[in-house]
Amino acid sequence: TFTVTTIDGTQQQVTVTINGANDAAVISGTSSGTVVEAGGVANADAGTPTASGTLTDTDVDNTPNSFTAVAAGAATDNGYGTFEMTAGGVWTYTLDNTKAAVQALNVGDHLTDTFTVTTIDGTQQQVTVTINGANDAAVLSSASVNLTESNAAAAISTSGSLTISDVDSPSTFVAQAGTSGNYGTFVINTAGAWTYTASSAHDEFVAGQHYVENFDVVSADGTHTSVHIDILGTNDAPEIDLNGAPTGNSTSLNYTAGSAATVIAPATTITDIDSPDFGGGSLTVAFTANGTSADQLSIQNQGTGTGQIGVSGSNVTYGGTVIGTFSGGTNGSNLVITFNASATQAAAAALADHILYSNATSPAIAKTVTYTLVDGDGTANGGTDSSTASATINVTGSDVTPPSASISHQLSSSQQESTFTVHATDASGIQSIQLYDSIGGGAPVLIYTFTAAELAAGAATGNFTHIFTDGVAPFPVSNSVHQISAVVTDNSAAHNSSTAVDSVTFKTNGGGGSSSKFTAPAGTAGEPINLALIDPSEGQAVTVTVKDLPSGWAIDGATQNADGSWTVQTNAVHELTVTTPADFAGAAVLDVHLTWTNADGTTGSMFVADNVEAYAPGSPIFAWSGDDVLTGSSGNDLFVFSQPIGNDTVHSFDATADQVDLIGYSGFQSFSDVQAHMADDANGNAVITLGEGQSITLEGVHSSALGAANFAFDQTPVVNNPGTMTLSDGALLPLSGTVNNSGLISLNSTGSETLLQVIQHGVTLQGGGQVVLSDSILNIVSGTGPDVTLTNVDNTISGAGQLGDGMLGLDNRGIIIASGSNALVIDTGGSVVANSGTLEATGSGGLIVAGGVANSGILWANGGNIAIHGAVTGEGDATIGNLSKLEFGAASSTDVTFAQNAAGTLELDDSFDFSGRIGGITNDDKLDLNDILFGSATKAVYQANADGSGGTLTVTDGTHGATLHLLGSYDANGFNVADDGQGHTVVTYNPAEFTLTGVGNATSEFAV
């Protein structure tokens, strides 16, 4: 209002009405936003994307910051989402991920959505939201396949197809042309079709174990999935090959009924690709065609050395470790070996190599024997645990022909010997010879069995000889007529035998004729030694004539005759003595002839081979293993009696100074034990009874005069020999204990058995001296039992004869040389020769070892041949040189080297089982393989090692094969095979020849 006035002052109020009009608000703040696609089909971003902002306004005619509220879920202009507006100006945009247009967005793609808000006065503001795209991962399938191993790669190969969908990328896969896995190859194309192809049958997969492959698969947009392959391993059958050849697994054996047990399949190989051992498995060997109760299967007992199969009770060992037990095999039954976890593939193969067949009586026939090998790993999930192989045994009829045999004898009164010669031959060889004596027409009584050495010595000629020496011979002097017969048994399995009767009888005469005796008195050199003669004439005068008395020896009271003999007449023959030079040591046989007049006027006579043993002063005096007479000296004497002895007498025993050493008598360990077995005889002489047929009589000494100081028990005697100890032809000398031989011990047989007898507990030979045996097979070093051992520490033993004679163990650390034209035979009976020194042959007679050798030293065929009939084991070496041959008669493992220019031969009777190495072979050397027959199929193939250090030489006759390990460089084409003259195979080495063409086309032939 306002008032107006007239000029007169009259007032008039004017009223003006003002009508309002809206002034638009001014809006500011956030009017745009951004969201990123999320969720949806396979988007990696979770949740619902939103964007928000705040708007403000100023309004002159309205309350500021006042907007028209819009509830959530309001539609936007483009419909990609919804919005909400608060009265305070806060807006929120929510993206609708379900919209196809939104899902179709990929990284880098965009959409725009808008909506409009207003203030309370109606002023509008558009809000713009930018929608950014994100990748929606492809939707892929995966694959997981379970397979089971079989015997073919196809069984563990598979295929399939994967599916894919992708809203914002092509629905394809990244192709893989051949992705290698651990066990196969994976292929997939863009459409998702895939294939898995196994690289092999994978027989090595172990039963029950899972072998997994995972292959990564990627879609076009980089989304990953996988194909999973799970292969379950099953047991694969073991493989047994009886022939060791590239093709087939069967073999054959030619066998003569009645011959020794023979290996059926010596070249067997056994493998199992998915198991290292056969624990819980078995090997069964059974006759599947033409078997009979006469068929015998067994396991060869090689021993406990490296690589050897052994048998102890029902246990089977390999290299000394038990690999299982066996049963059966006899009388046509199955041979079954049940394995434990120690039965490796090598052990099982070695066992199969040493299954033996024998039959004593079979007619000619072909038999089939089947080997069934079970690996012990079961058959779960379709696995296989066994395989078979067969062998054909071609049997020829048994040997039923007995050996031919005859016997003759020769008696020698001068040498006090009875020589019996048996002539025997048989195609299978001679196994044993026994002599029987029929006395006065009575039943034959066994008196002798030929030793292995005697059988070996006569094998080549068929003449087998044994010599009895009086005093040892089992012929009583009793006016009896003796007829000798020989029972000869051959080597066939039937053990055919023949009996030959000596057509000539002989008589031992104890009365008016003549008789023979053997005595072995012992004493000290340089002092009287009782001759151990008996009074044959009941007190009448006896004329005693001694021949062959060595120079410097003297018979008490005797005079020398013109012919060099010595004679004494006495009625006290039992008191006669002989005295040797003081510097003599050894033994000599005196030819003693006694004559007298009997009561009836006839003349009686007796020949005595008087073996006088003289030990050096201070040395022990030893009793031998038969009846003996010993004489004490003027010094302190040690009389050694080693189990066994005979009925012995000791003269001149000094109870104040002398001792008796009892060795090997378990019941005598103290003087009280002696007293319990000692009494005086009718003449007042102390008699000690050691056992049946074993006693000691101390002549002239009462038992009351003896005390503990007179006895020692198992004391080791010591003998010192700085000079010469001589055993003359036909003589015997016992020794035991420690022998310090720095000089010479000489055995001088010229045709009669000369014996160095090793008595309990054996001899340790040391001092660096020599033991020389003359060139005669009748020099013998033997023991009194198989438990007696000769230990040669450092002596050199050389010559010819026999060491052991079947009754002596031998431990050689020194040198033994067979240097004679006759053989040196080592026969230790059942024991193995231990050699850490040298066994050498230089003489043409060679060295023969009847048994095995544990060799950690040297075997040297150096101008003489060596034949070892048993197995040779150990880490030692053998050398062949100088035109010599080395023969191994059984499975052996010692390395052999041919010396330069040896022109030697290595002969292997069991080449299948020879595991040693052979080196130095040249074109002059030979390998003679007695178990490989020579024929059209016989061949030798050499394969060199990769490093050129040697290789393997495989020799086969088409049925049997041997693999020999060679050292050195060889031409693979240089090995040739030939017949050794006895149907066996000999391998020679002749390197390849080639021709060099020179100037002018001249040629020269060269051999390398």
Steps between C-alpha positions, in 0.01 A plus 500: 500500500592853467315830579453781260389849592318752308620842489280560766648254703234246460656159539411197310643166572579297192517126537700300246471123489827328386443152350796264521658301207742199532868556469668178369735333737871483419612133523861391549684186623561155346284432199693209345636161605663178386423136561676181390308195391500232767333173591296365220581179316864437598639838595788492736372807689237416756205713613285771341683802358375845619594862459390797710547869544364807680331803342451841667292793403451863586158653455405857588146409542522150640675318771846409369610136445151379475432245232211292403557157652474197273471155649751227411430301186402791283557433132778672314479640154679208327382235738840357593438553863294686761555802717400653827497868611483634848353835596843599614644462152672161523445285195587134453518304175473122506608304190279215390750223413227285357458721200628330187656823379693524824619137486611545145749761608862383499807678617521834320129514413273779639130591542337822631193521715322822618232609737356842606449640847329825608515748778183577685440794270516269202843593380634191317846345497602205278739246650713300257653157594767334286491117506842340437512141375688205667573150374248233578696172528404222271300220660698180443457134584787280627576131465626233745556148369604189695686229308654166592834380362487200271753352261440752222537875463148522358358385833630811672421745216169694494314799349209739563357845435485814713213758481531880500278810510618860508277809493771742407767295311501230235393162644814313394806334656869557444605194299788272616664287234693264726572580862732243660412364839687252717340197342341620174401788269194733516327660198197741493344702218319837514162332528607315818549147359798345683705181484753344744734241347725293736864483393516124570319224685690612812542152635736650755204642694489339842180324600272713716681828440338797319679683221344845434512739203349855514474707182411873512245617239437872421205672326535784253455755780763331720267310729664175629362153548667156507496142384598255777620146417540243784660166401487216752803268477443126486743210536678391183612145457868419556695371201699179506719406206674163519724543197636853534465545125331794322202285398289245687524401863536121486809284510607138477741267677662182372541266793624143534313307767727397781736794459557771757231756578512765227385862481185525287509865396836663578426814293173598669413867535224640721357852504202675658447853374289621791649324801859480629453168681286188516404514868191286554542340158629163389671297230348161424679251276272216396497220247215565258573220253643150553609554857549193724583429860862438396543866404692707751511879520741675734682828559873516440685597817777731375586655836456834674734715292397804301249407233478138616191296575522305824280237664485445876222277622187635335647849466623638170763778506644740247840639587449367853162675552188285541260571210238236580428138576443199278310174511445202273691417185558135587340201333323699232341754736490871432796702620354808670709794619314759709671840493549770762572870443874431454425314178606768254473450126870409487455247782196338336684476167806344666274246670326408175846461342586229754201265497637149444344196337599138544356157435680176565288261297298683235460356151547723197220756504430872470366661818354846548564696814318831555626791707220709652613829652265693733617847599298529825331832411149364442236541227287788634330725244570258219876461563704193406750341739643196322664378183635169377774358285578141415802284439524176307725236655614251237596192700710221358497161670694440819845344522456140616842375390728426797863612482768261387740414781798284591743494794858387558756538778872508561674434832836651588672370810797733458280810496237356736227583250195333349400669173149441362409615149139510381440546128152643445324687220147626440351756264361697794827489693589328827333625816652271764726200553498288816733215593376194691706227666379142526713330769524123480199480270281702736257777416656808334574785741542862385861604558543814289316766297699686235539873563387771259863573419566135410191494279607823331854371446376187322214653302698553179650149478239296684771366734426575865772417752524485877801394705472350847808530722556234764387631833216682324379216281197311634659158454561317831812284516311183578591231245181604318426487127364827360301555183431860404202622300405844370150644470495772231203738467447726200386862484159432347194589701427128523842453663569174317771293663727208422700271727845383391685226690879476510587162353817476713482454878774575751582383850612690810731273697544527875699180550780323327479690177566870466281794589509875461467775758508877506629702794546873549730568796575862588760678707767769500780528244844419636365277779392133506150435362335165574432316172159373623584141409330206670658176618367231262692204643405483867851584622698319232780679320382705205717623215403851403621636165437862414518624142476854363655650814585863412856620531592605852227289663593224747320187626581414861748206499486441124787448258503602136501229232677506165175583320450810717237346726536473878452188713457437871404182683298538820241331716362841603375633171263741676796692642679571171551867422616718215685831531487763226742790456416788735443735207244271330128576509232301324419136435643205312385141448745228602465159335530265800516120454472272806577128488491239775461128564160383617455226761415249225825572322349707223632844418281796569543838342337840506542810289448831675470835332638702790400865455737691726391854586774721641416849625757770559624535860259717696213424263183323617475129419174417321301178498332409172142377466579126531685283752826677581819479706666821622835543672602783729832680487740615768335842501154623588255340256145585399312197366201605288201265469224638277162334458501235358796279588544124537645306790824688557809432711748759630854395591735705720232728640650722772227566756701786647528696176287365215142587403212336314282738294150362436335676206139458394391277790190671637489284814853592603534856628683450828733261682203365695347394166825318421505331841145376443619316189849390612620179661815289511519187285633163619857623449446817703488730199256791511228455236267791406187386314372778275227303323431177322821391326684811625745482789841624617739271690789671678754219520685484830292776663248431778182705502584616852808676364290726277351836589317791345828644373537202268190584300380778273162521327447639151829686520615615155836336420772710334750352252794703371665393176778734389671225301372197307227257603500198267236233444665223302318282248219308673542682834241650732539799733227648724493872590262741667494847653714789385780405260752782460653383177765740377683213334387205287251219557548240228274206402708272279275228365648304211216250473376432853242692697680768700276662760526822698215439743333808650350405835259687730434789497701567188818676395571871460792518260698823523856631484528562126657163416426235239318169487622308194325188373687283252343429161282213619125460551579303817616800701212564738428770755187384680319532829352262750150638448306755293511750789882519486632801308832592343545878511782610273582851616801582285677183383541392139366148441602353164521174310257213437282273708197556718411772748213381715421156363139569599587540868644849545377858488725753325540872563768628262637847558838426349592336168412153371658403167425184302841475337531132409426286197256321729197679638473677831152411630331705773216296650355639822203268509183696563666830592579795275862604446561851633756676283621851575843426360598340168400168346725454196570227244826501308556128440342283232322292764292802599301586808170323581267626772236238576261744671428872509724799565417817693748715314608840621849448359637389163447192283778482240515247217861575402625221279288238675126442494270561794173307538267595786205264528297708746376858502753784508371801692645813657655825388829350386634473145617232262762529228561272202836512329769299328290255293294397803138409576285600797187290555210587730288192558210677670333840532776753563536875545874572490627744234734345241770679299691359204862611527673652196579232241339243726355275228292369786162336555228574752282190530161547667294193586219726623515809282132575572589589857843655447474857632862608490650737245742394227771728365800499268359268230705497179497283189712234675253442784195278530184472705394134523137476615419142595129567560437655155457235232649576159266485203351695215312729738804583711607863489682767698377860513699783655346825626741772609433729795421863425826615660714252305637337815375155401173329424304178508563192289189283464560145381205273423442165337137586431381341821744607766678829527777655708574868548865580565624840613815614319742779589681691227428613147390235250379478142140378521554301179818336621351219710468156340368166624626151426482143624753429775526141381258363757180658375531811715549858390833679495503877438798665334570865426622604157455875439371625166740490209521777243708590195697822449552611141819695447676684218480313172205296626729280705316331788594378843300281737465618858327342797407705802 
